[in-house]
Amino acid sequence: MADLSKYRNIGIFAHVDAGKTTTTERILKLTGMIHKIGEVHDGESTTDFMEQEAERGITIQSAAVTCEWKKHRFNVIDTPGHVDFTVEVYRSLKVLDGGIGVFCGSGGVEPQSETNWRYANESKVARLIFVNKLDRLGADFYRVTDQVKKVLGAHPLIMTLPIGEEDDFVGVVDVLSQKAYIWDDSGEPENYEITDIPANMVDDAAIYREQLIETALEADEDMLMDYLEGELTPTEEQIKACIRKGTREIMYFPTYCGSAFKNKGMQILLDAVVDYLPSPTEVNPQPLTNEEGEPTGEFAIVDTKEPFRALAFKIMDDRFGALTFVRIYSGVLNKGDTILNSFTGKTERVGRMVEMQADDRTELSSAQAGDILAIVGMKNVQTGHTLCSVKEPCTLEAMVFPEPVISIAVAPKDKGGSEKMGIAIGKMVAEDPTFKVETDQDSGETILRGMGELHLDIKVDILKRTYGVDLAVGKPQVAYRETITKEIDDSYTHKKQSGGSGQFGKIDYIIRPGEPNSGFTFTSKVVGGNVPKEFFPAVEKGFKSMMDTGVLAGFPVLDVEVELYDGGFHAVDSSAVAFEIAARGAFRQSIPKAGAQLIEPIMKVDVYTPDDHVGDVIGDLNRRRGMIKDQEAGVSGVRIKADVPLSEMFGYIGTLRTMTSGRGQFSMEFSHYSPCPNNVAETVIAEVKERNAAAKKK
């Protein structure tokens, strides 16, 4: 069995264009996994192997690669930066033990870095920081570390300092060893020399070393006290041990700098992964839950002697068949084993196991705790399912995914495309939990739902190229919702007599607006036996079943409280069905009286614009009914934060590029639901009625 202390499961995550994929490519070159570096801008990088990734120069799905550095095994996951694919980051963080947050030296802490950093905080993943692209115009290492403190509220522990800046960036000073690493201009990562610190940086380097030691020793109070009282001069080994402990406990984040593209500073970063990021046995073990998802107080201890427990975190369909990516938390898995999927209760036999190298693979005969691998040909496994030993079933903490906010209607252009489209979409839904598909019951159209325009655009592209299904695509639709604004006290009686036993159920109830994001809540205050207790669940079920279709335009209803306080029943004619029907009738009767209202998704929008276009951008956001929340001046432009309705943001990237001569950027993510203005609500309701009428004629 392999030595688990020599394992490092790490992810690389950052904002779009900060250089994650390039950094991964350099790691593979330095560790000898590839011999020729492929560049993102040429569409040739190892981990961006989808056609769509190569063309657009972006990462769409996370890719796993395995390599070795100084006798340590690295499982590296390269993740996307675009907010539309955040789910890839989220699910990768779930199965990693450590990470490298990459920040662009000139762009700094950008919007998507914040989201990814927040995810990493929630997953309690220890991280290193790598400030990349220091050879770029406007790059400033010290400004970026200040932003990390201010914007992310994180504590960067500065381990290296840049020598020179922009075009003159030649290498880094290692603060701990007080040596300079200087690369030549050949672009080869191995061509560097270790020298003394340049004279103009000696004082700065000494100050930073002092700060480094004080911060590092915070992880060991006794050593810190001895050091401050002058009784201890810690050795490099003692300092490293403290940094390792502090990093693991997320007290601070060792911060490095360099240029991945120019191959400068990468070796020191890899050494830091070995020195400071935790092995699988050093992170908090995954909690086990019961069937309802509540913690049982037990954990999946990372140990080969424990029963087999693993989490399926990604499904991928490629030219060799369905691949299920799993992280093994405990135990051992051998080829030919039979394992249990605790979600479905079904067993599956492990036919082939492979170690992934982006889209290449190496066959394995066994794997153990700490490994990340793919199993070929699993039948009914989905993202977030627990795989475990048949004799000792268990459930690992599940993953929670955000709901889609945007939808489009699609139809195959030719008659034979329907079946092909159905099979293809089925595979794609299994791969991506934020991609949903449904059929509109009124119009019969297929509706694709996703996290943003880019997300759906790429799904349509994959359907066309990978699966050969040509689609006609409707314009994007917003996921509106409905709610109520007034409290109302009402009564409803359902009675039916038609020979034989009848049906009777009477309920007196109060319907009121609930707290934001509370969904549907039901309480019963019935005293005495006017509505027998056994009918309460039927009343609740009746109301709840109506929440999917509102009275204004048939959108799902949010945030409603129902309180049942009285009613009446008949000894013979009352039944659970009668009370369920009464509750449905009550919903239809009372919701229109309770001030039904259309609410729309509001997006948290983060726009970056050069200084000379700030006025135009703010004016345009105001025209889109946006609320400006914050403005922050940077070195090369201004970041504007605003809340804007999703319905106003379609095609925004085109407008922004036109206004800013192609230099503006933006990202957005769902924030909350908010009431629609009357004129917007009237238009939406009229459109829905028109669509439904057209569908009926068909």
C-alpha positions in Angstrom: 0.0 0.0 0.0 1.1 3.5 -0.8 2.2 5.9 2.0 -0.8 8.3 2.5 1.5 11.0 4.0 3.0 11.3 0.4 -0.4 12.1 -1.2 -1.6 15.6 -2.1 -5.1 16.0 -3.5 -5.2 19.6 -4.7 -7.4 21.8 -6.9 -6.5 24.9 -8.8 -9.1 27.5 -8.9 -9.4 31.2 -9.7 -11.3 33.9 -11.8 -11.5 33.5 -15.6 -8.1 34.2 -17.2 -6.0 34.2 -14.0 -3.9 31.3 -15.5 -5.2 28.1 -13.8 -4.9 25.9 -16.8 -1.5 27.3 -17.7 -0.3 26.7 -14.1 -1.6 23.1 -14.3 0.3 22.7 -17.6 3.5 23.8 -16.0 3.1 21.4 -13.1 2.7 18.6 -15.6 5.8 19.7 -17.5 7.9 20.1 -14.3 6.8 16.7 -13.0 7.7 15.0 -16.3 4.1 14.0 -17.2 4.3 15.9 -20.5 7.3 16.8 -22.6 5.9 19.6 -24.7 3.9 22.4 -23.1 0.5 23.1 -24.8 -0.7 26.7 -24.6 -4.3 27.6 -23.8 -4.4 30.3 -26.5 -3.4 27.7 -29.1 -6.1 25.4 -27.9 -3.6 22.7 -27.0 -3.4 22.5 -23.2 -3.7 19.0 -21.7 -6.7 19.6 -19.4 -8.8 21.7 -21.8 -9.5 18.7 -24.1 -13.1 19.5 -25.1 -13.5 21.1 -28.5 -15.4 23.9 -27.0 -12.7 24.5 -24.4 -9.9 24.6 -27.0 -11.9 27.0 -29.2 -12.9 29.5 -26.6 -9.7 29.3 -24.5 -11.7 28.6 -21.3 -12.1 25.7 -19.0 -15.7 24.2 -18.9 -15.3 21.1 -16.9 -12.9 20.2 -14.2 -10.2 17.7 -15.4 -8.1 15.4 -13.1 -4.4 14.7 -13.7 -1.9 12.7 -11.6 1.8 13.4 -11.3 4.8 13.1 -8.9 7.1 15.7 -7.4 9.9 14.8 -4.9 8.4 11.3 -4.3 5.0 12.8 -3.5 1.9 11.9 -5.6 -0.2 14.8 -6.7 -3.8 14.4 -7.8 -4.5 17.8 -9.4 -7.9 19.0 -10.5 -8.0 22.0 -12.9 -11.3 23.8 -12.5 -13.2 26.4 -14.6 -13.4 30.1 -13.7 -16.6 31.2 -15.3 -19.5 31.6 -12.9 -21.8 29.5 -15.2 -19.6 26.5 -14.3 -19.1 27.2 -10.6 -20.6 23.8 -9.9 -17.4 22.2 -11.2 -15.4 24.1 -8.6 -17.9 23.3 -5.8 -17.9 19.6 -6.4 -14.1 19.5 -6.9 -13.5 21.3 -3.5 -15.8 18.7 -1.9 -13.3 15.9 -2.6 -10.0 17.8 -2.3 -7.7 18.2 0.7 -5.9 21.4 -0.4 -6.0 24.0 -3.1 -4.0 26.7 -4.9 -5.9 29.9 -5.4 -4.4 31.6 -8.5 -4.7 35.4 -8.8 -3.8 37.6 -11.8 -1.0 40.0 -10.9 -2.7 42.9 -12.8 -6.4 41.9 -12.4 -6.1 41.0 -8.7 -9.0 39.6 -6.7 -11.7 39.4 -9.4 -15.4 38.6 -8.9 -15.2 34.9 -9.5 -12.2 34.5 -7.3 -14.5 35.7 -4.4 -17.1 33.1 -5.2 -14.6 30.3 -5.4 -12.8 31.5 -2.3 -16.2 31.5 -0.4 -16.8 27.9 -1.6 -13.3 26.9 -0.4 -14.0 28.5 3.0 -17.3 26.6 3.3 -15.5 23.4 2.4 -12.7 24.2 4.9 -10.0 23.5 2.3 -6.4 24.6 3.2 -4.9 26.8 0.4 -1.8 28.3 -1.0 -2.0 31.6 -2.9 -0.1 32.0 -6.2 0.0 35.5 -7.7 0.5 34.8 -11.4 1.2 36.9 -14.5 3.7 39.2 -12.8 5.3 39.7 -16.2 2.1 41.5 -17.4 1.6 45.2 -17.8 0.2 46.7 -14.6 1.1 43.7 -12.4 1.6 44.5 -8.8 2.2 41.7 -6.3 1.8 44.0 -3.2 -1.5 45.4 -4.4 -2.9 41.9 -4.9 -1.9 40.8 -1.4 -3.7 43.9 0.0 -6.8 43.0 -2.0 -6.7 39.4 -0.6 -6.8 41.0 2.9 -9.5 43.6 2.1 -11.8 41.8 -0.3 -11.5 38.2 0.8 -10.8 38.9 4.5 -7.9 36.4 4.3 -4.5 36.5 5.8 -1.7 36.0 3.2 1.6 34.7 4.6 4.1 36.2 2.1 6.7 33.5 1.3 8.3 35.0 -1.9 8.8 38.5 -3.2 9.1 39.4 -6.9 12.4 40.6 -8.4 11.6 43.2 -11.0 8.1 43.9 -12.4 6.3 43.7 -15.7 8.8 43.1 -18.5 11.7 43.2 -16.0 10.3 40.4 -13.8 13.2 37.9 -13.6 12.6 35.8 -10.5 11.7 35.7 -6.8 13.2 36.0 -3.4 12.5 33.1 -1.0 11.8 35.0 2.2 12.4 32.0 4.5 15.8 30.9 3.1 16.8 34.5 2.1 18.0 33.4 -1.3 17.1 34.7 -4.8 15.9 32.4 -7.6 16.6 34.1 -11.0 15.5 32.6 -14.3 17.1 33.3 -17.7 15.1 34.3 -20.8 15.1 30.8 -22.4 11.6 30.1 -21.0 12.8 26.7 -19.7 11.6 26.2 -16.1 14.9 24.4 -15.2 17.2 27.3 -16.2 17.5 29.2 -13.0 20.3 30.0 -10.5 20.1 30.5 -6.8 22.0 33.7 -5.8 22.1 36.3 -3.0 19.3 38.7 -2.7 19.7 41.9 -4.9 21.2 44.7 -2.9 18.1 47.0 -3.3 15.8 44.2 -1.7 17.9 43.1 1.3 16.1 45.3 3.8 12.6 44.5 2.5 13.4 40.8 2.6 14.6 41.0 6.2 11.4 42.8 7.3 9.2 40.3 5.5 11.2 37.4 7.1 10.6 38.9 10.5 6.8 39.2 9.8 6.8 35.6 8.4 8.3 34.1 11.5 6.0 36.0 13.9 2.9 35.0 11.9 4.1 31.4 11.4 4.7 30.9 15.1 1.1 31.9 15.9 0.4 28.2 15.3 2.5 27.3 18.4 1.9 29.7 21.3 4.8 28.4 23.4 7.3 28.9 20.6 5.9 32.4 19.9 6.3 33.5 23.5 9.9 32.2 23.7 10.7 34.0 20.4 9.1 37.3 21.4 11.0 37.2 24.7 14.2 36.6 22.8 14.8 33.1 24.2 14.5 31.2 20.9 15.8 31.6 17.4 13.6 29.1 15.5 15.3 26.9 12.9 14.0 26.7 9.4 12.5 23.2 10.1 10.6 24.6 13.2 9.2 27.5 11.1 8.1 25.2 8.4 6.4 22.9 10.9 4.5 25.9 12.2 3.5 27.1 8.7 2.3 23.6 7.9 0.1 23.5 11.0 -1.2 27.1 10.5 -2.0 26.4 6.9 -3.8 23.2 7.7 -5.9 25.1 10.4 -6.6 27.8 7.8 -5.1 30.5 10.0 -3.2 31.9 7.0 -2.4 31.2 3.4 1.3 30.9 2.2 1.5 33.3 -0.7 3.9 32.8 -3.7 4.4 34.8 -6.9 5.7 34.1 -10.4 4.7 33.8 -14.0 3.3 30.4 -15.1 3.4 31.3 -18.7 7.1 32.3 -18.5 7.9 29.3 -16.3 9.2 31.5 -13.4 8.5 30.6 -9.7 6.8 27.2 -10.3 9.3 24.9 -8.5 9.0 26.8 -5.3 5.2 26.5 -5.5 5.4 22.7 -6.0 7.8 22.5 -3.0 5.2 24.4 -1.0 2.5 21.9 -1.9 4.7 19.1 -0.5 5.7 21.2 2.6 2.5 22.9 3.6 -0.7 21.4 2.1 -2.2 18.5 4.1 -2.2 14.8 3.1 -5.5 13.0 3.1 -5.0 11.8 6.7 -4.5 15.3 8.0 -7.8 16.8 7.0 -11.0 16.6 9.0 -12.7 13.3 8.0 -16.0 13.4 6.1 -19.1 13.1 8.3 -21.5 10.2 7.7 -25.3 11.0 7.6 -28.5 9.1 7.9 -31.1 8.8 5.0 -32.5 12.2 5.8 -29.1 13.8 5.5 -28.6 14.5 9.2 -25.1 13.8 10.7 -24.9 10.6 12.7 -21.8 11.6 14.6 -19.6 9.0 12.7 -16.9 9.8 10.2 -15.2 8.2 7.2 -11.7 7.9 8.7 -9.0 8.0 6.0 -7.4 4.6 6.5 -7.0 1.5 4.3 -8.1 -0.8 7.1 -11.5 0.8 7.4 -14.5 -0.4 5.4 -14.7 0.9 1.8 -16.3 4.4 1.5 -16.2 6.7 -1.5 -18.1 9.7 -3.0 -19.0 9.9 -6.7 -18.3 13.6 -7.5 -18.5 13.8 -11.3 -20.0 11.8 -14.1 -18.5 12.1 -17.6 -19.4 10.5 -20.9 -16.6 10.1 -23.3 -15.5 8.0 -26.3 -14.9 5.0 -24.0 -18.2 5.1 -22.2 -19.6 6.5 -18.9 -16.9 7.4 -16.4 -17.7 7.9 -12.7 -15.1 10.0 -10.9 -14.8 8.9 -7.2 -12.8 10.0 -4.2 -12.1 7.1 -1.9 -12.2 8.2 1.7 -11.5 4.9 3.4 -10.7 1.3 2.7 -9.5 -0.4 -0.5 -11.2 -1.0 -3.9 -10.1 -3.9 -6.1 -11.1 -4.7 -9.7 -14.0 -7.1 -9.7 -15.4 -6.0 -6.2 -19.1 -5.6 -5.7 -20.0 -2.3 -4.1 -23.2 -0.7 -2.9 -24.7 2.6 -4.0 -26.4 3.6 -0.7 -28.6 6.2 -2.5 -30.3 3.7 -4.8 -29.7 0.6 -2.6 -28.4 -1.3 -5.6 -25.1 -3.1 -5.9 -22.7 -2.7 -8.9 -19.6 -4.7 -9.9 -16.4 -2.7 -10.6 -15.3 -3.8 -14.0 -12.5 -1.3 -15.0 -10.8 1.3 -12.9 -8.6 4.0 -14.5 -6.3 6.8 -13.3 -7.1 9.9 -15.4 -4.6 12.0 -17.2 -7.1 14.6 -18.5 -8.6 12.5 -21.4 -6.0 9.7 -21.3 -6.1 6.9 -18.8 -4.1 4.3 -17.1 -5.7 1.0 -16.1 -5.6 0.2 -12.4 -6.2 -3.1 -10.6 -6.7 -1.6 -7.1 -7.1 1.8 -5.4 -7.1 2.9 -1.8 -8.1 5.6 0.7 -6.9 9.0 -0.6 -7.1 8.1 -4.3 -9.1 10.0 -6.9 -9.9 7.7 -9.9 -12.6 6.9 -12.4 -14.7 3.7 -12.7 -15.8 2.8 -16.2 -19.4 1.6 -16.9 -21.3 2.2 -13.6 -25.0 2.1 -14.3 -27.1 4.1 -11.9 -24.6 6.4 -10.1 -25.1 10.1 -10.0 -23.1 13.1 -8.7 -23.1 13.0 -4.9 -24.0 9.3 -4.4 -22.1 7.3 -1.8 -20.4 4.1 -2.8 -19.6 1.8 0.1 -19.0 -1.8 1.1 -22.0 -4.1 0.9 -21.5 -5.4 4.4 -21.2 -1.9 6.0 -23.6 0.5 4.3 -23.2 4.2 5.0 -24.0 7.6 3.5 -21.5 10.4 3.1 -22.6 14.1 3.4 -24.4 14.9 0.2 -23.7 17.8 -2.2 -26.1 20.7 -2.5 -26.4 22.4 -5.9 -27.8 25.8 -6.9 -31.1 26.0 -8.8 -30.9 27.1 -12.5 -32.1 30.6 -13.2 -32.4 30.8 -17.0 -34.1 28.6 -19.5 -34.5 28.2 -23.3 -36.9 26.2 -25.4 -35.3 23.9 -28.0 -36.6 21.6 -30.7 -34.7 19.3 -33.1 -34.6 20.8 -36.7 -35.3 17.4 -38.3 -37.8 14.7 -37.5 -35.4 12.0 -36.6 -33.6 14.2 -34.1 -36.1 13.8 -31.2 -34.9 10.4 -30.0 -31.2 11.3 -30.5 -31.8 14.5 -28.5 -33.5 12.7 -25.7 -30.6 10.2 -25.2 -28.0 13.0 -25.5 -29.7 15.3 -23.0 -30.1 12.3 -20.6 -26.4 11.8 -20.5 -25.7 15.6 -20.1 -28.1 15.9 -17.2 -26.3 13.1 -15.4 -23.0 14.9 -15.9 -24.1 18.3 -14.7 -26.4 18.7 -11.7 -27.1 22.4 -12.5 -28.4 21.5 -16.0 -32.0 20.5 -15.9 -34.5 19.6 -18.7 -38.3 19.5 -18.6 -41.2 19.4 -21.0 -43.7 22.3 -21.1 -47.0 20.5 -20.6 -49.0 23.2 -22.5 -46.7 23.7 -25.5 -44.9 20.3 -25.6 -41.6 22.1 -26.0 -38.4 20.8 -24.5 -37.0 23.4 -22.0 -33.3 23.4 -21.0 -32.5 25.2 -17.8 -29.1 26.3 -16.7 -26.9 28.8 -14.8 -26.4 31.5 -17.5 -26.3 32.2 -21.2 -22.8 30.8 -21.7 -23.8 27.6 -19.8 -26.8 27.0 -22.1 -24.9 28.1 -25.2 -22.2 25.5 -24.6 -24.8 22.8 -23.9 -26.5 23.5 -27.3 -23.0 23.4 -28.9 -22.2 20.0 -27.3 -25.5 18.6 -28.5 -24.7 19.8 -32.0 -21.1 18.6 -32.3 -20.7 15.7 -29.9 -24.1 14.2 -30.4 -25.0 15.5 -33.9 -28.3 17.0 -32.9 -29.1 20.3 -34.7 -31.5 22.4 -32.6 -33.8 25.4 -33.2 -33.3 27.5 -30.1 -35.9 29.9 -28.6 -35.0 33.1 -26.8 -34.0 32.8 -23.2 -36.7 32.7 -20.5 -36.4 33.9 -16.9 -37.3 31.7 -14.0 -40.0 33.9 -12.5 -41.8 33.0 -9.3 -45.0 34.1 -7.5 -45.7 34.9 -3.9 -48.4 36.7 -1.8 -48.3 40.1 0.0 -51.3 40.0 2.4 -52.5 37.9 5.3 -56.0 36.4 4.8 -58.3 34.5 7.0 -60.6 32.2 4.9 -62.7 29.1 5.0 -63.4 26.3 2.4 -65.8 23.4 2.4 -65.6 20.5 0.0 -68.6 18.3 -0.2 -69.8 15.8 -2.8 -72.9 13.6 -2.6 -73.5 11.2 -5.5 -75.0 8.0 -4.2 -73.0 5.8 -1.8 -70.5 7.3 0.5 -69.9 11.1 0.0 -67.0 13.3 0.5 -66.8 16.1 3.1 -64.0 18.3 4.5 -64.2 21.8 5.9 -61.1 23.9 6.8 -60.7 27.3 8.4 -57.2 28.7 7.8 -55.0 31.7 7.6 -52.6 32.2 4.7 -49.8 34.7 5.1 -46.5 35.7 3.4 -43.6 33.7 4.8 -40.0 34.8 5.5 -37.8 35.1 2.3 -36.5 31.7 1.2 -38.7 29.9 3.6 -40.6 28.0 0.8 -43.8 26.5 2.2 -44.6 26.1 5.9 -47.7 24.5 7.4 -48.8 24.6 11.0 -51.9 23.4 12.8 -53.5 25.1 15.7 -56.8 23.1 15.8 -58.0 22.6 19.3 -60.7 19.9 19.9 -61.6 17.4 17.3 -63.2 19.6 14.6 -60.5 18.3 12.2 -59.1 15.0 13.4 -55.3 14.8 13.6 -55.0 12.1 11.0 -56.2 14.5 8.3 -53.6 17.2 9.0 -51.0 15.6 6.6 -53.7 15.5 3.9 -54.4 19.2 4.3 -50.7 20.0 4.2 -50.2 17.8 1.1 -53.1 19.5 -0.7 -51.7 23.0 -0.1 -48.1 21.9 -0.9 -49.1 20.2 -4.2 -50.5 23.5 -5.4 -47.3 25.5 -4.8 -45.8 24.4 -8.2 -48.3 26.4 -10.2 -49.3 29.9 -9.2 -52.6 31.7 -10.1 -51.1 34.6 -12.1 -49.0 32.9 -14.8 -48.5 29.3 -13.5 -45.0 29.9 -12.0 -44.0 28.1 -8.8 -45.1 29.9 -5.6 -42.5 30.8 -2.9 -42.7 31.8 0.8 -46.2 31.0 1.9 -47.3 30.1 5.4 -50.6 28.2 6.0 -52.1 27.9 9.5 -55.0 25.6 10.0 -57.0 26.7 13.0 -60.5 25.1 12.7 -62.8 23.2 10.4 -65.4 20.5 10.4 -65.7 16.8 9.5 -68.4 14.1 9.0 -68.1 10.8 10.8 -68.8 8.8 7.6 -68.0 11.0 4.6 -64.7 12.6 5.7 -61.5 11.1 4.4 -57.9 12.1 3.8 -58.7 12.5 0.1 -61.7 14.8 0.9 -59.4 17.1 3.0 -56.7 17.1 0.4 -59.2 18.2 -2.3 -60.5 20.9 0.2 -57.0 22.2 0.6 -56.4 22.5 -3.1 -59.7 24.3 -3.5 -58.8 26.6 -0.6 -55.4 27.5 -2.3 -57.2 28.4 -5.6 -59.8 30.5 -3.7 -57.5 32.3 -1.3 -54.2 33.0 -3.2 -55.8 35.6 -5.6 -57.3 37.4 -2.5 -53.9 37.4 -0.7 -52.4 39.9 -3.1 -50.6 37.5 -5.5 -47.5 39.0 -6.9 -44.9 38.1 -9.6 -41.3 38.1 -8.3 -38.1 38.0 -10.5 -34.6 36.7 -10.0 -32.1 39.5 -9.1 -28.5 38.9 -10.0 -25.4 40.2 -8.2 -23.5 41.8 -11.1 -19.9 42.7 -10.9 -18.7 44.9 -13.8 -15.1 45.9 -14.5 -14.6 48.9 -16.8 -11.8 51.3 -17.8 -12.0 54.7 -16.0 -13.2 56.6 -19.1 -16.4 54.5 -19.5 -17.7 54.5 -15.9 -20.5 57.0 -16.6 -21.7 55.0 -19.6 -21.7 51.7 -17.7 -23.5 53.1 -14.7 -26.1 54.8 -16.9 -26.7 51.6 -18.8 -27.1 49.6 -15.5 -29.6 52.1 -14.3 -31.6 51.8 -17.5 -31.7 48.0 -16.9 -33.4 48.7 -13.5 -30.1 48.1 -11.7 -29.3 49.2 -8.1 -25.7 50.3 -7.9 -24.2 49.0 -4.6 -20.6 49.9 -4.7 -17.7 51.3 -6.8 -14.1 50.5 -6.3 -11.3 52.2 -8.2 -8.3 50.0 -9.2 -5.1 50.8 -11.0 -6.4 50.2 -14.5 -10.2 50.6 -14.1 -13.2 50.6 -11.8 -15.3 47.7 -10.5 -19.0 48.4 -10.2 -21.2 46.1 -8.1 -24.9 46.2 -8.7 -28.1 44.2 -8.3 -29.9 43.9 -11.6 -32.9 41.8 -12.7 -31.9 38.8 -14.8 -34.5 39.7 -17.5 -32.6 42.9 -18.2 -29.2 41.2 -18.5 -29.6 39.1 -21.7 -26.9 40.0 -24.3 -25.2 42.3 -21.8 -21.7 41.2 -22.8 -22.2 42.6 -26.3 -23.4 46.0 -25.0 -20.6 46.2 -22.5 -17.9 45.4 -25.1 -19.4 48.1 -27.4 -19.4 50.7 -24.6 -15.9 49.9 -23.4 -14.2 49.3 -26.8 -13.9 45.6 -25.9 -12.1 46.2 -22.5 -15.0 45.7 -20.1 -15.7 42.4 -18.3 -18.5 41.2 -16.1 -19.7 38.3 -14.0 -23.0 37.7 -12.3 -24.6 35.1 -10.0 -28.0 34.7 -8.5 -28.7 36.8 -5.4 -32.4 36.8 -4.5 -36.0 37.2 -5.7 -37.6 40.6 -5.7 -41.1 41.9 -6.7 -41.6 42.8 -10.3 -42.8 46.3 -11.2 -46.4 46.3 -12.4 -45.6 47.0 -16.1 -43.1 44.2 -16.2 -45.5 41.7 -14.4 -48.3 42.6 -16.9 -46.1 42.0 -19.9 -44.8 38.6 -18.5 -48.4 37.4 -17.7 -49.7 38.5 -21.1 -46.8 36.6 -22.8 -47.4 33.4 -20.9 -51.2 33.6 -21.7 -50.3 34.1 -25.4 -47.9 31.1 -25.4 -50.5 28.9 -23.7 -53.2 29.9 -26.2 -50.8 29.2 -29.1 -49.9 25.8 -27.7 -53.6 24.9 -27.3 -54.3 25.8 -31.0 -51.5 23.4 -32.0 
